[in-house]
Amino acid sequence: MMMDAELNDTECLVPDITADDVWADPRCLHDEGQRMLPPVRPRNPSGKSANTGGHEDGLRIGQGLQANISTTENGKQGLEVAVISNEVVRLHPEIPSVERVQRQFTFHKKPDEDGKRRHNTGETNDWGRSRKLTTGAILWIAGCCLAVSTVVVAAMMILPRVNRSNAMNPRPGQTELVIAEDNREAARPITEMLARENEAERLYQTWLTATTTDEISHLIRNPEEVLPMTGGDALPALAPENAVPQRGTTWTALEREGLVFGMLEGTLPDHSTFAAYFVTDDGALRMDWKATTAHCSADFATMARREGDASEIRGWIKPSDFYTLAFPETQYRSYQLLSPDQNESLWVYAPLGDPVQQQLNDEFEGGGILSGTPQQKKYTLRLRAGTGDALPNQWSIAELLHKDWIAP
C-alpha cells in the first residue's frame, strides 16, 4: 500500500506546463497540492510589449495597430491594448434641419381713455356697437322699398297683355287650346236623367213581371218595331217570374253620339247580372228593349256555322292576333267578337285602311292625344261571311252601326 501511494505521488509530479500541454489529466484534478493553471501574468507598467517573434498574432484592433499575445520579461504571456483616440465621430444628416424662426412680436398701441384708437375709423372701430340710423340712411331704405314695389306692380300689370298675345299667336307645330264656355243647357239632360233613378227601377220591375205585350207597350222605346220581335204575347223570360232586382243597383247617365241615356245595372235573385237602358221620349222615361236584351239578328251558334242574318249583331269586341290564309295579316286586322253573355265568340276582320279599321284602331291603340286601351268594348256591327278558304266562324266587318248597344 505504501508503494502504491508513493507511486501515485510520483505520477502527480509533472513538469512545468507549456503552451502546448493539454490539461486533461483526471488524476490531478483532486490534488490540492499541485497548481494546474499557469501563474497570473503581471501587468507591464511601461505599456510596451516584449515581442519575442516566436508567437502568432492573436487579435488585431484598428487599422495598422494590433494587440499581440507576447511573452514579457518574466516569461509570461499577456494581451496588449493600444488606445486609438478619445474623440467621438458624429455623422451629420444629408438634409439640413429647418432653422427655427424667432417669434415676431407686434406692437399694439394702448387705447386712449375713451376706449377708441386714434388710427382706426369707420366700420372697424364701430364693429359690434349699436348706432342710430341717420336721416340719410332712412331715406335710402325707403327709396329702395318704393323702387322694388314699383317694379313688381308694373310686371303684374304687363303680364296679362303678354299672355294674351302669346295665346292669340300660337307657334307653328303647337296645339292650340281653346277654353270652351260652360254651357249649362247641354248638361241639363244628363242632370235630369240622374234624378230619375227611382222611376227607372219601377219601370224595369214592371217589365220583368209583365206577362203580355199590352203591359209594356207604353214602357218601351219604339213599340211598333219592337213588339213584333217579342213573338206576340210571349215575352222573352230574362229573369225568374216575379223577380225583383236586389238592392245595390247602379244608376249612370251617359251621352253617346248625341243621345243621352241612363243605364241601370244590378243583380237579380238568381245571381245573374243585368244592364237596362233607358231614354226619354216626350218627357217620359222609356226602356230600350234591344239594348237591354242585347238583341242580335242571329245568334252566335248559328253564325259559327256561317249561317244566319248578321245585319245587326251586338257583342264585345277586342283586338286579336289570329290570322289565316283567307285573312292574312298583311291585308286585315284581326278582332275577337264575344257574345253578350261572353260564352261564345267569332273571329272578325277589318281591311287595312278601311274606315272601320281606322275607327277601331283609334279606339284600341289610341291617337295623337288620347291613348287607347286593350280592354273589350261594346259594339253593334253588321258582318259579312267569309269566302274561299275562310273558316266557318271567320267573318269580315262590313259596318260599325254604332258604339255600345243602344242606337242613337
DRENTORDREN-754323 format. One record per residue (C-alpha): residue in three letters; x, y, z. Coordinates in Angstrom, 3 decimals, m for minus. Last residue first. Example, Ala and Ser with C-alpha at 12.3 -4.5 7.8 and 13.67 -1.06 7.14 Angstrom:
REM residues 2
SITE   res          x          y          z
SITE   SER     13.670     m1.060      7.140
SITE   ALA     12.300     m4.500      7.800
***
This chain:
REM residues 408
SITE   res          x          y          z
SITE   PRO   m128.691     56.861    m81.274
SITE   ALA   m128.844     53.048    m81.081
SITE   ILE   m128.076     51.404    m77.760
SITE   TRP   m125.601     48.514    m77.700
SITE   ASP   m122.338     50.457    m77.395
SITE   LYS   m120.739     52.164    m80.387
SITE   HIS   m122.812     52.337    m83.511
SITE   LEU   m123.506     50.530    m86.778
SITE   LEU   m119.866     49.641    m87.437
SITE   GLU   m120.031     48.278    m90.955
SITE   ALA   m118.961     45.327    m93.116
SITE   ILE   m116.773     43.606    m90.542
SITE   SER   m115.467     40.334    m92.011
SITE   TRP   m116.441     36.963    m90.637
SITE   GLN   m114.491     33.854    m89.565
SITE   ASN   m116.529     31.226    m87.667
SITE   PRO   m116.992     28.967    m90.711
SITE   LEU   m113.240     29.091    m91.509
SITE   ALA   m112.126     31.061    m94.555
SITE   ASP   m110.651     29.152    m97.512
SITE   GLY   m112.956     30.797   m100.027
SITE   THR   m115.442     33.214    m98.520
SITE   GLY   m116.028     34.842    m95.147
SITE   ALA   m119.459     35.915    m94.018
SITE   ARG   m120.239     39.641    m93.816
SITE   LEU   m120.975     41.361    m90.515
SITE   ARG   m123.003     44.371    m89.408
SITE   LEU   m121.875     45.521    m86.013
SITE   THR   m123.141     46.894    m82.658
SITE   TYR   m120.242     47.466    m80.280
SITE   LYS   m119.449     47.051    m76.560
SITE   LYS   m115.790     47.231    m75.572
SITE   GLN   m113.039     44.782    m74.654
SITE   GLN   m109.978     46.198    m72.901
SITE   PRO   m106.858     46.878    m74.984
SITE   THR   m106.944     50.623    m74.202
SITE   GLY   m106.017     53.548    m76.413
SITE   SER   m104.239     56.761    m75.527
SITE   LEU   m105.805     60.105    m76.336
SITE   ILE   m103.706     62.855    m77.905
SITE   GLY   m102.248     61.627    m81.208
SITE   GLY   m104.452     58.555    m81.459
SITE   GLY   m105.116     55.465    m79.401
SITE   GLU   m104.468     51.747    m79.937
SITE   PHE   m107.918     50.369    m79.029
SITE   GLU   m110.348     53.101    m80.079
SITE   ASP   m108.185     54.761    m82.702
SITE   ASN   m107.554     51.348    m84.308
SITE   LEU   m111.266     50.541    m84.218
SITE   GLN   m112.053     53.738    m86.126
SITE   GLN   m109.213     53.183    m88.589
SITE   GLN   m110.310     49.583    m89.230
SITE   VAL   m113.888     50.635    m89.927
SITE   PRO   m112.719     53.455    m92.175
SITE   ASP   m110.754     50.866    m94.250
SITE   GLY   m107.004     51.308    m94.391
SITE   LEU   m106.343     47.671    m93.507
SITE   PRO   m109.423     45.502    m94.073
SITE   ALA   m111.377     44.677    m90.850
SITE   TYR   m111.615     41.104    m89.576
SITE   VAL   m113.973     39.185    m87.271
SITE   TRP   m113.280     35.953    m85.421
SITE   LEU   m116.338     34.734    m83.522
SITE   SER   m117.072     34.058    m79.858
SITE   GLU   m119.345     32.234    m77.442
SITE   ASN   m119.825     32.406    m73.636
SITE   GLN   m119.310     36.147    m73.260
SITE   ASP   m123.006     36.713    m72.215
SITE   PRO   m123.297     39.408    m74.899
SITE   SER   m121.426     37.163    m77.408
SITE   LEU   m117.725     37.814    m77.924
SITE   LEU   m116.207     39.270    m81.105
SITE   GLN   m112.450     38.748    m81.485
SITE   TYR   m110.503     41.119    m83.702
SITE   SER   m107.951     40.701    m86.525
SITE   ARG   m106.600     43.468    m88.767
SITE   TYR   m106.512     42.620    m92.442
SITE   GLN   m104.292     42.803    m95.528
SITE   THR   m100.738     41.927    m94.450
SITE   GLU   m102.052     39.900    m91.511
SITE   PRO   m103.661     37.396    m93.853
SITE   PHE   m107.446     36.725    m93.812
SITE   ALA   m108.111     33.754    m96.127
SITE   LEU   m104.629     32.390    m95.489
SITE   THR   m105.252     32.563    m91.746
SITE   TYR   m104.799     35.136    m88.991
SITE   PHE   m105.419     35.148    m85.212
SITE   ASP   m103.758     38.110    m83.483
SITE   SER   m106.685     39.630    m81.570
SITE   PRO   m108.025     43.049    m80.560
SITE   LYS   m111.299     43.266    m78.559
SITE   ILE   m115.021     43.249    m79.356
SITE   TRP   m117.976     42.612    m77.026
SITE   GLY   m121.339     41.901    m78.618
SITE   ARG   m124.331     43.115    m80.558
SITE   ILE   m125.066     41.891    m84.087
SITE   GLU   m127.386     43.665    m86.506
SITE   SER   m127.187     42.586    m90.188
SITE   ALA   m125.704     39.152    m89.413
SITE   ASP   m128.659     37.104    m90.739
SITE   GLY   m127.942     33.406    m90.203
SITE   GLU   m125.368     30.842    m91.291
SITE   ARG   m121.580     30.546    m91.355
SITE   ARG   m121.692     27.619    m88.879
SITE   ALA   m120.386     29.873    m86.087
SITE   MET   m123.134     32.288    m87.199
SITE   THR   m125.785     29.892    m85.927
SITE   ALA   m124.108     29.447    m82.533
SITE   PHE   m123.626     33.222    m82.287
SITE   ASP   m127.323     34.013    m82.510
SITE   ALA   m128.757     35.903    m85.464
SITE   SER   m130.447     39.337    m85.720
SITE   CYS   m128.984     40.139    m82.310
SITE   HIS   m130.801     41.778    m79.363
SITE   ALA   m128.630     42.694    m76.374
SITE   THR   m131.783     42.344    m74.156
SITE   THR   m131.398     45.822    m72.665
SITE   ALA   m130.069     47.358    m75.897
SITE   LYS   m132.914     45.987    m77.989
SITE   TRP   m135.629     46.780    m75.410
SITE   ASP   m134.707     50.430    m74.867
SITE   MET   m136.752     51.395    m71.783
SITE   ARG   m138.791     54.609    m71.835
SITE   LEU   m138.910     57.558    m69.419
SITE   ALA   m141.456     60.224    m70.324
SITE   GLY   m140.641     63.813    m71.374
SITE   ASP   m141.671     63.252    m74.994
SITE   ASP   m139.371     60.182    m75.128
SITE   THR   m136.625     59.975    m72.518
SITE   VAL   m134.157     57.104    m72.722
SITE   PHE   m133.498     53.980    m70.634
SITE   TYR   m131.024     51.078    m70.933
SITE   ALA   m131.113     48.051    m68.608
SITE   ALA   m127.932     46.204    m67.629
SITE   PHE   m128.438     42.830    m65.910
SITE   THR   m126.488     40.421    m63.748
SITE   SER   m127.466     36.881    m62.834
SITE   HIS   m127.401     35.904    m59.165
SITE   ASP   m130.805     34.105    m59.391
SITE   PRO   m132.248     36.950    m57.274
SITE   LEU   m131.218     39.501    m59.910
SITE   THR   m128.061     41.617    m59.801
SITE   GLY   m127.540     45.245    m60.775
SITE   GLU   m127.041     47.806    m63.516
SITE   LEU   m129.374     50.643    m64.555
SITE   MET   m128.162     52.648    m67.549
SITE   GLY   m129.435     56.110    m68.426
SITE   PHE   m129.466     57.724    m71.835
SITE   VAL   m128.474     60.974    m73.533
SITE   LEU   m128.117     60.603    m77.322
SITE   GLY   m125.798     62.965    m79.216
SITE   GLU   m123.399     60.225    m80.310
SITE   ARG   m123.275     58.747    m76.825
SITE   GLU   m124.175     60.598    m73.601
SITE   LEU   m124.279     58.846    m70.251
SITE   ALA   m126.292     58.837    m67.019
SITE   THR   m125.484     56.031    m64.575
SITE   TRP   m127.623     54.192    m62.000
SITE   THR   m126.097     51.344    m60.001
SITE   THR   m128.196     48.774    m58.145
SITE   GLY   m127.424     47.891    m54.523
SITE   ARG   m130.701     46.270    m53.608
SITE   GLN   m131.810     43.157    m55.404
SITE   PRO   m133.794     43.353    m58.582
SITE   VAL   m137.302     41.854    m58.263
SITE   ALA   m138.275     38.626    m59.941
SITE   ASN   m141.994     37.961    m60.391
SITE   GLU   m141.119     35.066    m62.712
SITE   PRO   m137.424     34.305    m62.940
SITE   ALA   m135.358     36.518    m65.221
SITE   LEU   m134.805     37.108    m68.938
SITE   ALA   m138.019     35.438    m69.999
SITE   PRO   m138.717     36.529    m73.565
SITE   LEU   m142.276     37.803    m73.822
SITE   ALA   m144.960     35.581    m75.283
SITE   ASP   m147.822     37.943    m76.176
SITE   GLY   m146.691     38.309    m79.739
SITE   GLY   m143.268     36.973    m80.553
SITE   THR   m141.159     39.674    m78.922
SITE   MET   m139.834     40.833    m82.300
SITE   PRO   m143.283     42.100    m83.353
SITE   LEU   m143.273     44.344    m80.244
SITE   VAL   m140.000     46.064    m81.075
SITE   GLU   m140.713     47.996    m84.228
SITE   GLU   m144.118     49.445    m83.252
SITE   PRO   m143.002     49.757    m79.620
SITE   ASN   m140.198     52.252    m80.466
SITE   ARG   m138.900     52.595    m76.874
SITE   ILE   m140.587     50.570    m74.168
SITE   LEU   m142.996     51.482    m71.367
SITE   HIS   m146.239     52.115    m73.277
SITE   SER   m146.211     48.655    m74.858
SITE   ILE   m145.178     47.037    m71.567
SITE   GLU   m148.476     45.791    m70.170
SITE   ASP   m150.019     45.315    m73.601
SITE   THR   m147.199     42.946    m74.509
SITE   THR   m148.435     40.372    m72.069
SITE   THR   m146.960     38.651    m68.967
SITE   ALA   m145.270     41.575    m67.234
SITE   THR   m143.221     40.865    m64.071
SITE   LEU   m139.839     41.778    m65.525
SITE   TRP   m141.188     44.836    m67.350
SITE   THR   m142.805     46.159    m64.196
SITE   GLN   m139.513     45.748    m62.294
SITE   TYR   m137.697     47.675    m65.018
SITE   LEU   m140.197     50.536    m64.850
SITE   ARG   m140.033     50.725    m61.050
SITE   GLU   m136.177     50.860    m61.103
SITE   ALA   m136.171     53.526    m63.845
SITE   GLU   m138.551     55.741    m61.879
SITE   ASN   m136.335     55.518    m58.815
SITE   GLU   m133.272     56.537    m60.857
SITE   ARG   m134.896     59.558    m62.484
SITE   ALA   m132.683     62.319    m60.991
SITE   LEU   m129.618     61.265    m62.971
SITE   MET   m131.574     61.753    m66.213
SITE   GLU   m132.357     65.352    m65.320
SITE   THR   m128.680     66.105    m64.753
SITE   ILE   m127.756     64.450    m68.057
SITE   PRO   m130.388     66.476    m69.886
SITE   ARG   m129.182     69.748    m68.197
SITE   ALA   m125.526     69.442    m69.210
SITE   ALA   m126.027     70.985    m72.651
SITE   GLU   m128.105     73.850    m71.208
SITE   ARG   m125.399     74.612    m68.667
SITE   ASN   m122.969     75.581    m71.374
SITE   ASP   m119.657     76.492    m69.744
SITE   GLU   m117.630     78.384    m72.298
SITE   ALA   m114.986     76.486    m74.180
SITE   ILE   m111.347     77.088    m73.372
SITE   VAL   m109.383     76.846    m76.618
SITE   LEU   m106.083     75.022    m76.791
SITE   GLU   m103.872     75.492    m79.834
SITE   THR   m101.584     72.585    m80.443
SITE   GLN    m98.047     73.645    m81.307
SITE   GLY    m96.355     72.889    m84.603
SITE   PRO    m96.135     76.516    m85.655
SITE   ARG    m96.229     78.913    m82.690
SITE   PRO    m99.514     80.047    m81.282
SITE   ASN   m100.474     83.707    m81.876
SITE   MET   m103.571     84.585    m79.844
SITE   ALA   m102.315     82.821    m76.713
SITE   ASN    m98.924     84.525    m76.847
SITE   SER   m100.506     87.976    m77.258
SITE   ARG   m102.886     87.378    m74.367
SITE   ASN   m100.097     86.141    m72.103
SITE   VAL    m98.034     89.290    m72.722
SITE   ARG   m101.030     91.549    m72.123
SITE   PRO   m101.875     89.736    m68.893
SITE   LEU    m98.234     90.086    m67.624
SITE   ILE    m97.900     93.878    m68.123
SITE   MET    m99.857     94.828    m64.984
SITE   MET    m98.054     92.267    m62.822
SITE   ALA    m94.675     93.499    m64.058
SITE   ALA    m95.577     97.143    m63.268
SITE   VAL    m96.634     96.218    m59.732
SITE   VAL    m93.372     94.349    m59.105
SITE   VAL    m91.181     97.176    m60.469
SITE   THR    m92.999     99.826    m58.412
SITE   SER    m92.684     97.777    m55.217
SITE   VAL    m88.928     97.370    m55.750
SITE   ALA    m88.461    101.117    m56.304
SITE   LEU    m90.504    102.057    m53.192
SITE   CYS    m88.531     99.668    m50.998
SITE   CYS    m85.208    101.055    m52.289
SITE   GLY    m86.326    104.671    m51.693
SITE   ALA    m87.436    103.929    m48.130
SITE   ILE    m84.082    102.344    m47.328
SITE   TRP    m82.142    105.334    m48.731
SITE   LEU    m84.352    107.856    m46.911
SITE   ILE    m83.748    106.075    m43.592
SITE   ALA    m79.984    106.010    m44.199
SITE   GLY    m79.917    109.746    m44.986
SITE   THR    m81.873    110.631    m41.852
SITE   THR    m79.420    108.771    m39.660
SITE   LEU    m79.996    105.456    m38.119
SITE   LYS    m78.745    105.152    m34.554
SITE   ARG    m75.666    103.080    m33.912
SITE   SER    m75.150     99.906    m31.964
SITE   ARG    m71.564     98.788    m31.425
SITE   GLY    m70.355     95.400    m32.597
SITE   TRP    m67.920     96.846    m35.106
SITE   ASP    m67.533    100.605    m34.626
SITE   ASN    m63.723    100.861    m34.991
SITE   THR    m63.510     98.551    m37.972
SITE   GLU    m66.643    100.050    m39.530
SITE   GLY    m65.303    103.623    m39.658
SITE   THR    m62.024    104.701    m38.073
SITE   ASN    m58.969    103.093    m36.526
SITE   HIS    m55.728    105.215    m36.109
SITE   ARG    m56.922    107.097    m32.985
SITE   ARG    m57.980    104.038    m31.110
SITE   LYS    m61.074    104.394    m29.023
SITE   GLY    m61.722    103.312    m25.428
SITE   ASP    m62.321    106.840    m24.058
SITE   GLU    m59.084    106.673    m22.023
SITE   ASP    m56.952    106.097    m25.054
SITE   PRO    m56.093    102.710    m26.392
SITE   LYS    m52.602    101.195    m25.816
SITE   LYS    m50.709    100.884    m29.014
SITE   HIS    m50.226     97.435    m30.252
SITE   PHE    m46.653     96.321    m31.011
SITE   THR    m46.311     93.160    m32.889
SITE   PHE    m43.881     90.486    m31.644
SITE   GLN    m42.209     88.210    m34.076
SITE   ARG    m41.259     84.748    m32.826
SITE   GLN    m37.891     83.521    m33.947
SITE   VAL    m37.766     81.389    m36.955
SITE   ARG    m36.462     77.898    m36.432
SITE   GLU    m33.981     76.706    m38.972
SITE   VAL    m35.085     73.759    m40.852
SITE   SER    m32.767     70.775    m40.485
SITE   PRO    m30.228     70.072    m43.206
SITE   ILE    m30.942     67.058    m45.340
SITE   GLU    m27.864     64.780    m45.535
SITE   PRO    m27.712     64.333    m41.745
SITE   HIS    m24.310     64.872    m39.948
SITE   LEU    m22.433     61.840    m38.627
SITE   ARG    m20.569     62.213    m35.299
SITE   VAL    m17.112     60.715    m34.695
SITE   VAL    m16.226     60.652    m30.990
SITE   GLU    m12.625     61.665    m29.977
SITE   ASN    m10.682     59.658    m27.385
SITE   SER     m8.282     58.152    m29.927
SITE   ILE     m6.503     54.890    m30.742
SITE   VAL     m5.648     53.371    m27.331
SITE   ALA     m3.430     50.275    m27.694
SITE   VAL     m4.173     47.025    m25.877
SITE   GLU     m1.504     44.384    m25.187
SITE   LEU     m2.642     40.942    m24.140
SITE   GLY     m0.389     38.729    m21.948
SITE   GLN      2.235     35.927    m21.804
SITE   LYS      4.721     35.280    m19.057
SITE   GLY      8.460     34.732    m19.426
SITE   ASN      9.342     37.293    m16.799
SITE   GLU     10.489     39.721    m19.459
SITE   THR      7.151     39.505    m21.173
SITE   THR      5.984     36.948    m23.743
SITE   SER      3.628     38.106    m26.392
SITE   ILE     m0.044     37.884    m27.227
SITE   ASN     m0.316     40.643    m29.740
SITE   ALA     m2.686     43.566    m29.970
SITE   GLN     m2.564     45.158    m33.371
SITE   LEU     m2.497     48.580    m34.913
SITE   GLY     m2.340     49.432    m38.628
SITE   GLN     m6.061     49.890    m38.761
SITE   GLY     m7.954     49.085    m35.573
SITE   ILE     m7.814     46.036    m33.356
SITE   ARG     m5.971     42.816    m34.241
SITE   LEU     m6.156     39.710    m32.062
SITE   GLY     m3.903     36.560    m31.811
SITE   ASP     m0.774     37.240    m33.908
SITE   GLU      1.480     34.192    m33.955
SITE   HIS      4.268     33.583    m31.434
SITE   GLY      8.088     33.268    m31.792
SITE   GLY      8.752     36.950    m32.507
SITE   THR      9.907     37.613    m28.971
SITE   ASN      7.950     40.813    m28.753
SITE   ALA      8.310     42.415    m25.415
SITE   SER      5.236     44.612    m25.276
SITE   LYS      5.301     48.195    m24.234
SITE   GLY      2.831     49.755    m21.788
SITE   SER      5.748     50.551    m19.395
SITE   PRO      3.893     49.243    m16.412
SITE   ASN      3.550     45.751    m17.855
SITE   ARG      0.923     43.984    m15.786
SITE   PRO      1.800     40.776    m14.023
SITE   ARG      0.906     37.457    m15.588
SITE   VAL     m1.031     35.254    m13.270
SITE   PRO      0.568     31.863    m12.784
SITE   PRO     m0.283     28.977    m15.083
SITE   LEU     m3.120     26.689    m14.114
SITE   MET     m2.700     23.139    m12.704
SITE   ARG     m1.177     24.009     m9.327
SITE   GLN     m0.364     20.817     m7.317
SITE   GLY     m1.058     20.340     m3.612
SITE   GLU     m4.796     20.297     m3.991
SITE   ASP     m4.736     17.043     m5.877
SITE   HIS     m8.311     16.311     m6.973
SITE   LEU     m7.875     17.341    m10.613
SITE   CYS     m4.532     15.552    m10.910
SITE   ARG     m5.957     12.194    m11.648
SITE   PRO     m8.229     13.476    m14.340
SITE   ASP     m5.344     14.535    m16.638
SITE   ALA     m6.885     16.836    m19.252
SITE   TRP     m4.848     19.967    m19.267
SITE   VAL     m3.287     19.604    m22.709
SITE   ASP      0.266     20.922    m22.953
SITE   ASP      1.332     23.003    m25.956
SITE   ALA      1.664     26.305    m24.104
SITE   THR      3.946     24.679    m21.511
SITE   ILE      3.184     23.326    m18.108
SITE   ASP      6.201     22.861    m15.826
SITE   PRO      6.972     19.196    m15.124
SITE   VAL      4.548     16.761    m13.517
SITE   LEU      4.616     15.381    m10.009
SITE   CYS      1.254     13.605     m9.994
SITE   GLU      2.863     10.375    m11.160
SITE   THR      5.328     10.374     m8.247
SITE   ASP      2.567     10.877     m5.747
SITE   ASN      0.694      7.952     m7.223
SITE   LEU      3.752      5.721     m6.982
SITE   GLU      4.342      6.697     m3.396
SITE   ALA      0.803      5.748     m2.544
SITE   ASP      1.097      2.457     m4.400
SITE   MET      4.352      1.625     m2.637
SITE   MET      2.855      2.350      0.704
SITE   MET      0.000      0.000      0.000
***
